[in-house]
């Protein structure tokens, strides 16, 4: 886990299944909301997640995809997770899953 700057953080889940990552992100969100001081809010989470067996070859390429996902969520109303699953990086075969975080 690392802070990238401002309100942006990166978390790597090596060798993890897509379903478990979504569940883990929901648990992180719940813990962060529970730890917020009383009277602070509303707090929202705009999250871009990328999973796949054959990820892009460089961290820069991975961050570019995740950054695009995050900004897409922010522009469409915030407080959601946009998750792309790379089936085969060479084929550009991408499935999208959008999950409301409430």
N, C-alpha and C positions, 0 to 999 in steps of 0.2 A: 504494500500500500504506500502511495506517495502523494504528496500535495504538488500539483502542477503549477499552481498560482491562483490567487484570488479564491474563488469558490469552486475550483476544479481539482478533483482528486482522481487518481488512477488506482485500480485494484486488479492484480493479476491472479487468475485462478488456473494455474497449470493443471492439465490432465483432469479437468472437471466436466461434468455433463451439463448441458444447457439448462435442464430443469432444476438442478441443484443450485446453479448460479442465480437463477431468478429467485428461488427461495432464500438464498443467502442475502441477496440484495434487499429483499423485503425485511429480513431480520435486522440488517444494518440500519435500514430506515427507521424501524420501530425503536431500536436502541437510541438512535440519535434524537428522535422525537421525545422519547422518555427522559433523556438527559438535558433537554432544553430548559432554561430557567422559566419559571412561571411568568405568564404575561407576554412572553415572546411569541410572535407569530404574525401571520401564518408562515409556516415553514414548508417549502416545497422542494421536491427533488426532481431534477431533470437529468435523466440517466441514459447514456448510450452504452450498449454492451455488444460485444462481438465475440462469437465463439466459432470454432471450427477445427477440424482435424488438421488441415493444411493451411495455417495462417500465412498472411503476407510475410515476405522474407525480412523486412526491417521494422523496427519499432516505429520509425517515422511513418511508414505506410499504415501500420495498425492505428496509430494515434490520429491520422488523417481521417480514417473511416469512423472511429469512435467520436471524434470531434464533430463530424458532419451529423452523426446521429443525435448527439447531445443538442446541437443548435437547432436541429429539426424539431426536437421535443420542445425546446424553449419557444420556438416560433409558433407552435401549435397549441399552446395553452399551459405548458409546464406540468409538473407533478405526474410524470409518466416515465416509463422505461421503454425505450425503443431498442429492440434486441435483433441483431442480424446474425444469422447462422450461415457461415460459409460452408457449403456442402463440398465444394472443390474449388480452391482458390484459382486454379488455372482456367476454370470454366466460367467464372463470374456467376455461378449459380448461388443466388442469395435468397434466403427466405427471411421475411420480416415478421416479427412478433411485437405487438404493442401491448403493454400491460399498464393499466391505470394503477397508480400508487395512492391508495386512500386508506 
